[in-house]
Amino acid sequence: MIKSAQQKSAQYKPISIKILQVEDVSEECIKWYSNKEVTRYSDNQYRSFSVEDQKNYVRSCLDNNDVDLYGIFFKSKHIGNIVISGLTSVHKRAEIAYFIGDTNCWGKGYGSYALAEIIKKAKTHYKLFKLYAGLAEGNKGSEAVLRKNGFTLEGRRKNHLFYSGKWCDQLDFGLIIQ
Ligand SMILES: CC(C)(COP(=O)(O)OP(=O)(O)OC[C@H]1O[C@@H](n2cnc3c(N)ncnc32)[C@H](O)[C@@H]1OP(=O)(O)O)[C@@H](O)C(=O)NCCC(=O)NCCS
């Protein structure tokens, strides 16, 4: 599964991921968070965002050895983020979370490709043993991205999340890195 997502990489050459820098934060990024489609399955629906706050967040990630925040870029256009956290864990496992903020870019394989890139880094750069991610039941796009990259369902937390006015289960996915 991992291989098949990565084998398609030639098709997604315009997509790259790189550690996000303070100067990458723009008004455009802030607009992502006011789009209910983007925040529907995330705690971001309860937060307010400003350019300054986002710059501070990026700075805090740059200063934190435990977290790396990557921007997802289409050519030079910033279209989303993918964050890996828990990098200093003695268990050699880290959590990932991601989103494509520019909804015009959804459904083109970019989310799957960005995740495949992080998996490569988890193996070769971070030397991790495992990656994991939690998602709200019903988030079909996110589930598909994980499954396409070889993640499997490890557990379900009942009524663990309150999103868009209702309780939903959290599905916990994991990938043992080979
Ligand atoms: C989840 C998300 C990252 C998916 O990114 P993407 O670039 O659109 O995903 P891909 O194009 O790589 O799609 C992968 C597969 O999922 C499918 N898919 C994508 N969105 C879907 C949806 N809403 N419903 C059903 N299937 C969906 C695609 O058809 C594709 O399947 P295929 O390979 O069989 O054709 C993006 O929709 C997003 O950012 N959503 C909002 C934030 C979010 O939910 N983040 C995850 C929190 S856990």
The ligand as a MOL file (V3000), in Angstrom:
LIG
                    3D

  0  0  0     0  0            999 V3000
M  V30 BEGIN CTAB
M  V30 COUNTS 48 50 0 0 0
M  V30 BEGIN ATOM
M  V30 1 C -8.5270 14.9090 4.3290 0
M  V30 2 C -7.7800 15.6740 3.2610 0
M  V30 3 C -6.3790 15.9660 3.7700 0
M  V30 4 C -7.7040 14.8020 2.0060 0
M  V30 5 O -6.7990 15.4120 1.0960 0
M  V30 6 P -6.9480 15.2240 -0.4790 0
M  V30 7 O -5.7430 15.7660 -1.1180 0
M  V30 8 O -8.2560 15.7520 -0.8960 0
M  V30 9 O -6.9800 13.6280 -0.5810 0
M  V30 10 P -6.5910 12.7520 -1.8460 0
M  V30 11 O -6.9130 13.4980 -3.0880 0
M  V30 12 O -5.1950 12.2680 -1.6580 0
M  V30 13 O -7.6330 11.5730 -1.7180 0
M  V30 14 C -7.3170 10.2760 -1.2920 0
M  V30 15 C -8.5310 9.4150 -1.5030 0
M  V30 16 O -9.5900 9.8840 -0.6810 0
M  V30 17 C -10.7300 10.1010 -1.4340 0
M  V30 18 N -11.4300 11.2420 -0.8410 0
M  V30 19 C -10.9370 12.4820 -0.6660 0
M  V30 20 N -11.8730 13.2460 -0.0570 0
M  V30 21 C -12.9480 12.4620 0.1290 0
M  V30 22 C -14.2340 12.6500 0.7120 0
M  V30 23 N -14.5920 13.8290 1.2320 0
M  V30 24 N -15.1000 11.6110 0.7590 0
M  V30 25 C -14.7530 10.4150 0.2670 0
M  V30 26 N -13.5380 10.1540 -0.2920 0
M  V30 27 C -12.6580 11.1680 -0.3530 0
M  V30 28 C -10.2320 10.3920 -2.8260 0
M  V30 29 O -11.2010 10.1150 -3.7990 0
M  V30 30 C -9.0450 9.4680 -2.9290 0
M  V30 31 O -9.4660 8.1590 -3.2400 0
M  V30 32 P -8.8880 7.3930 -4.5310 0
M  V30 33 O -7.4040 7.3940 -4.3850 0
M  V30 34 O -9.5070 6.0530 -4.4260 0
M  V30 35 O -9.3280 8.1940 -5.6790 0
M  V30 36 C -8.5170 16.9800 2.8780 0
M  V30 37 O -9.8090 16.6650 2.4580 0
M  V30 38 C -8.6080 17.9270 4.0420 0
M  V30 39 O -7.6840 18.6630 4.2960 0
M  V30 40 N -9.7420 17.9410 4.7780 0
M  V30 41 C -9.9600 18.8570 5.8710 0
M  V30 42 C -9.0480 18.6810 7.0480 0
M  V30 43 C -9.0410 17.2930 7.6100 0
M  V30 44 O -10.0820 16.6640 7.7130 0
M  V30 45 N -7.8440 16.8520 8.0030 0
M  V30 46 C -7.6680 15.5590 8.6120 0
M  V30 47 C -7.9830 15.6030 10.0600 0
M  V30 48 S -7.7860 13.9780 10.7390 0
M  V30 END ATOM
M  V30 BEGIN BOND
M  V30 1 1 1 2
M  V30 2 1 2 3
M  V30 3 1 2 4
M  V30 4 1 2 36
M  V30 5 1 4 5
M  V30 6 1 5 6
M  V30 7 2 6 7
M  V30 8 1 6 8
M  V30 9 1 6 9
M  V30 10 1 9 10
M  V30 11 2 10 11
M  V30 12 1 10 12
M  V30 13 1 10 13
M  V30 14 1 13 14
M  V30 15 1 14 15
M  V30 16 1 15 16
M  V30 17 1 15 30
M  V30 18 1 16 17
M  V30 19 1 17 18
M  V30 20 1 17 28
M  V30 21 1 18 19
M  V30 22 1 18 27
M  V30 23 2 19 20
M  V30 24 1 20 21
M  V30 25 1 21 22
M  V30 26 2 21 27
M  V30 27 1 22 23
M  V30 28 2 22 24
M  V30 29 1 24 25
M  V30 30 2 25 26
M  V30 31 1 26 27
M  V30 32 1 28 29
M  V30 33 1 28 30
M  V30 34 1 30 31
M  V30 35 1 31 32
M  V30 36 2 32 33
M  V30 37 1 32 34
M  V30 38 1 32 35
M  V30 39 1 36 37
M  V30 40 1 36 38
M  V30 41 2 38 39
M  V30 42 1 38 40
M  V30 43 1 40 41
M  V30 44 1 41 42
M  V30 45 1 42 43
M  V30 46 2 43 44
M  V30 47 1 43 45
M  V30 48 1 45 46
M  V30 49 1 46 47
M  V30 50 1 47 48
M  V30 END BOND
M  V30 END CTAB
M  END
